[in-house]
């Protein structure tokens, strides 16, 4: 009973906080607005550290990603937290777990992409850092957010540490093929699915921009995701970077991540640390259905302490 009551109170607290969080906005060059949120760790004062948290690939407001509030903000509790919405999304969009939801904004489908997310975050960060001078900047992202975090680590000066988790290997197509193989009912179904996706990939990479929508994403997103080479991105990262990967992840290929890391180690990229967590899935849940996010957060916090030192308010 106590456990159930705690979960109810936790959900209510999360919901109330999401509703009461103040929305800030800044304009893009095309006149549309980027919505973002700045959550102070102490209401009466600014922290010396800014923690940018980047969500995955779903069509939801970043304020609806519960794990940010229950766990991931605690990778550095003393930090102010920055959350940036994707193109066409704000906190009025109701939460849905459907991949192809009927109410996903058309602006999001046609304009969201890794390049757009990077550009939006850079614009927001530039504005915030001109007004508020943070001594430290931590960038944190999972799944698609991990790819964005890695890209930002190449493009932004003044990042003290980056943490990316379950972001996949060198090529997105390998991760999709891994997912198809892991999800298929049998070998025949897997083979058909893989061949179909290879044909789709070839079409995307060799066609002109159009208004297609597949699995909740448009042409720009698919084209860029299939074009990114994470190995070449990570080669250019020179600041401290921690990469985490669940060993039982069916959404991306742990083996392809291992392979990419091995290639980076051959280049003596000593700024990149890699940790693989056997038995954990894309959300750091084990085979018994138990979330291990709190243990992951503790590990990340310990690593960040080795980079930034130990603040008074920490775990």
C-alpha positions in Angstrom: 0.0 0.0 0.0 2.8 2.4 0.9 4.6 1.6 -2.4 1.4 2.3 -4.4 0.7 5.5 -2.5 4.3 6.6 -3.2 3.9 6.0 -6.9 0.7 7.9 -7.0 2.2 10.9 -5.2 5.2 10.8 -7.4 3.0 10.9 -10.5 1.0 13.7 -9.2 4.1 15.7 -8.2 5.5 15.1 -11.7 2.3 16.2 -13.4 1.9 19.4 -11.2 5.5 20.3 -11.8 5.2 19.9 -15.6 2.1 22.1 -15.6 3.7 24.8 -13.5 7.0 25.0 -15.3 7.4 28.3 -17.0 7.8 28.3 -20.8 10.4 30.4 -22.4 10.7 30.9 -26.2 13.1 32.2 -28.8 12.5 32.7 -32.5 14.1 30.7 -35.3 15.1 32.4 -38.6 11.9 31.1 -40.2 9.8 32.9 -37.6 8.6 29.9 -35.6 9.2 29.6 -31.9 11.5 27.3 -30.0 10.0 26.5 -26.6 12.4 25.7 -23.7 12.4 25.4 -20.0 15.0 26.4 -17.4 14.6 24.6 -14.0 16.6 26.1 -11.2 18.0 23.7 -8.6 17.6 26.4 -6.0 14.7 28.9 -6.7 16.5 31.8 -5.1 19.8 31.5 -6.9 21.5 30.3 -10.1 23.7 27.2 -10.0 27.2 27.3 -11.4 26.4 24.4 -13.6 23.9 24.0 -16.4 22.7 20.5 -17.3 21.2 20.1 -20.8 19.0 17.0 -21.0 18.0 15.8 -24.5 15.1 13.4 -25.0 14.8 10.6 -27.6 12.9 10.3 -30.8 9.3 10.3 -29.7 6.6 12.9 -30.6 6.0 14.1 -27.0 6.8 17.2 -25.0 10.1 16.9 -23.2 8.2 17.7 -20.0 6.3 14.4 -20.4 9.6 12.4 -20.2 9.1 11.2 -16.7 12.6 9.7 -16.3 14.1 13.2 -16.6 12.3 14.3 -13.5 12.5 11.1 -11.5 16.1 10.1 -12.3 18.2 11.8 -14.9 18.2 15.3 -13.5 20.0 13.7 -10.5 23.1 12.9 -12.5 24.2 16.4 -11.1 21.5 17.5 -8.6 23.2 20.9 -8.0 22.7 21.9 -11.7 20.1 24.1 -13.3 18.3 21.9 -15.9 17.7 23.1 -19.5 15.1 21.3 -21.6 14.5 22.2 -25.3 11.4 21.2 -27.2 11.5 19.9 -30.7 10.2 21.8 -33.7 6.4 22.1 -33.6 6.0 20.7 -30.1 5.2 22.5 -26.8 3.8 21.4 -23.4 0.2 21.5 -24.6 0.7 18.3 -26.6 -0.7 15.4 -24.6 1.4 12.4 -23.8 1.2 9.3 -26.0 3.2 6.1 -26.4 2.0 5.5 -29.9 4.8 5.7 -32.5 2.5 7.0 -35.2 0.1 9.1 -33.2 -2.7 10.8 -35.1 -2.2 14.1 -33.3 1.5 14.5 -33.8 2.0 18.1 -35.2 2.6 18.3 -39.0 5.3 20.9 -38.3 7.1 18.3 -36.3 6.8 15.6 -38.9 8.1 17.7 -41.7 10.8 19.7 -39.9 12.2 17.7 -37.0 15.7 16.3 -37.7 19.1 15.9 -35.9 20.3 19.0 -37.7 17.3 21.1 -36.6 17.6 19.9 -33.0 21.3 20.9 -32.9 20.6 24.3 -34.4 17.7 24.9 -31.9 19.8 23.9 -28.9 22.7 26.1 -30.1 20.4 29.1 -30.4 18.9 28.6 -27.0 22.3 28.0 -25.3 23.8 31.1 -26.9 20.9 33.2 -25.6 21.1 31.7 -22.1 24.8 31.9 -21.8 24.9 35.5 -22.8 22.5 36.3 -20.0 23.6 33.8 -17.4 27.3 32.9 -17.1 27.5 29.2 -16.0 30.9 28.0 -15.1 30.1 24.4 -16.2 28.0 22.9 -19.0 27.0 19.2 -18.9 25.2 17.7 -22.0 23.2 14.5 -21.5 21.1 12.5 -23.9 19.7 9.1 -24.5 18.7 7.2 -27.7 18.3 9.9 -30.4 19.2 12.4 -27.7 22.5 10.6 -27.4 23.2 11.3 -31.1 22.3 15.0 -30.6 24.5 15.2 -27.5 27.5 13.8 -29.5 26.8 16.2 -32.4 26.6 19.2 -30.0 29.9 18.1 -28.4 31.6 18.8 -31.7 29.9 22.1 -32.4 29.7 23.9 -29.0 32.6 25.4 -27.1 32.7 25.3 -23.3 31.2 21.8 -22.7 32.8 20.3 -19.6 31.3 16.8 -19.9 29.0 14.9 -22.2 27.0 11.7 -21.3 25.3 9.8 -24.1 23.5 6.5 -23.6 22.0 3.8 -25.8 22.6 5.9 -28.9 23.6 3.1 -31.2 26.6 2.3 -33.3 28.3 3.9 -36.3 25.4 3.7 -38.7 21.7 4.0 -38.0 20.8 1.3 -40.5 22.7 -1.3 -38.5 20.6 -0.4 -35.4 17.3 -0.7 -37.3 18.4 -4.1 -38.7 19.3 -5.2 -35.2 15.8 -4.1 -34.0 14.1 -5.9 -36.9 16.0 -9.1 -36.2 15.3 -8.9 -32.4 11.6 -8.2 -32.9 10.7 -10.6 -35.7 8.8 -13.7 -35.0 11.1 -15.9 -37.1 14.0 -15.8 -39.5 11.8 -15.5 -42.6 10.0 -12.4 -41.1 13.3 -10.9 -40.1 14.8 -11.4 -43.6 11.7 -9.8 -45.3 11.8 -6.9 -42.9 15.5 -6.3 -43.3 15.3 -6.4 -47.1 12.3 -4.0 -47.0 14.2 -1.5 -44.8 17.2 -1.7 -47.0 15.1 -0.7 -50.0 13.5 2.1 -48.0 16.9 3.4 -47.0 18.1 3.3 -50.6 15.0 5.3 -51.6 15.5 7.9 -48.9 19.2 8.4 -49.6 18.7 8.7 -53.3 15.4 10.7 -53.6 14.5 14.4 -53.4 12.9 15.8 -50.3 9.2 15.0 -50.1 6.4 14.8 -47.6 6.5 11.2 -46.6 5.8 10.1 -43.1 7.1 6.7 -41.8 7.0 5.6 -38.1 6.3 9.1 -36.9 9.1 10.8 -38.8 9.4 12.7 -42.1 12.0 12.8 -44.9 14.4 15.2 -43.2 14.7 13.0 -40.1 15.1 9.8 -42.0 17.6 11.2 -44.5 19.8 12.7 -41.8 19.6 9.7 -39.4 20.6 7.4 -42.3 23.5 9.7 -43.3 25.1 10.3 -39.9 28.3 8.4 -39.2 28.8 8.4 -35.5 32.3 7.2 -35.7 33.4 10.3 -37.6 31.4 12.5 -35.2 33.0 10.9 -32.1 36.5 11.2 -33.7 36.0 15.0 -33.5 34.9 15.1 -29.8 37.8 16.3 -27.7 36.0 17.0 -24.4 35.2 14.3 -21.7 32.5 11.9 -23.0 31.0 9.0 -21.2 29.1 6.5 -23.5 26.8 4.0 -21.8 25.1 1.0 -23.5 22.7 -1.6 -22.3 23.9 -5.1 -23.3 20.3 -6.3 -23.9 19.2 -3.3 -25.9 16.9 -4.4 -28.8 16.4 -0.8 -30.2 20.1 -0.3 -31.1 22.9 -2.8 -31.5 25.2 -3.2 -28.5 27.6 -5.2 -30.7 27.9 -2.3 -33.2 28.5 0.1 -30.3 31.3 -2.2 -29.1 32.8 -2.3 -32.6 32.7 1.5 -32.9 34.3 2.0 -29.5 37.1 -0.5 -30.4 37.8 1.6 -33.5 37.9 4.7 -31.4 40.3 3.1 -29.0 42.6 2.3 -31.8 42.8 6.1 -32.4 43.7 6.5 -28.7 40.6 8.7 -28.0 41.4 8.8 -24.3 38.7 11.5 -23.6 36.0 8.9 -24.3 35.0 6.4 -21.7 32.7 3.4 -22.4 30.6 1.3 -20.1 28.4 -1.6 -21.2 25.7 -2.8 -18.8 24.9 -6.5 -19.4 21.3 -7.5 -19.1 19.8 -4.0 -19.4 17.6 -2.8 -22.2 17.1 0.5 -24.0 15.6 2.1 -20.8 18.1 0.4 -18.4 15.5 -2.2 -17.3 16.6 -5.8 -16.6 14.9 -9.1 -17.7 12.8 -9.1 -14.5 11.3 -5.7 -15.4 13.3 -3.9 -12.7 14.6 -0.4 -13.6 18.3 0.1 -12.9 18.2 3.8 -13.8 19.1 4.9 -10.2 22.2 2.7 -10.3 23.1 4.2 -13.7 22.6 7.7 -12.4 24.9 7.0 -9.5 27.6 5.8 -11.9 27.2 8.9 -14.0 27.3 11.1 -11.0 30.6 9.4 -9.8 32.1 9.9 -13.3 31.0 13.6 -13.4 32.6 14.1 -10.0 35.9 12.9 -11.4 35.6 15.6 -14.2 34.0 18.5 -12.4 34.9 17.9 -8.7 32.4 17.4 -5.9 29.8 20.1 -5.3 28.1 20.4 -1.9 24.7 19.3 -3.2 25.3 15.9 -4.8 24.5 12.3 -4.3 
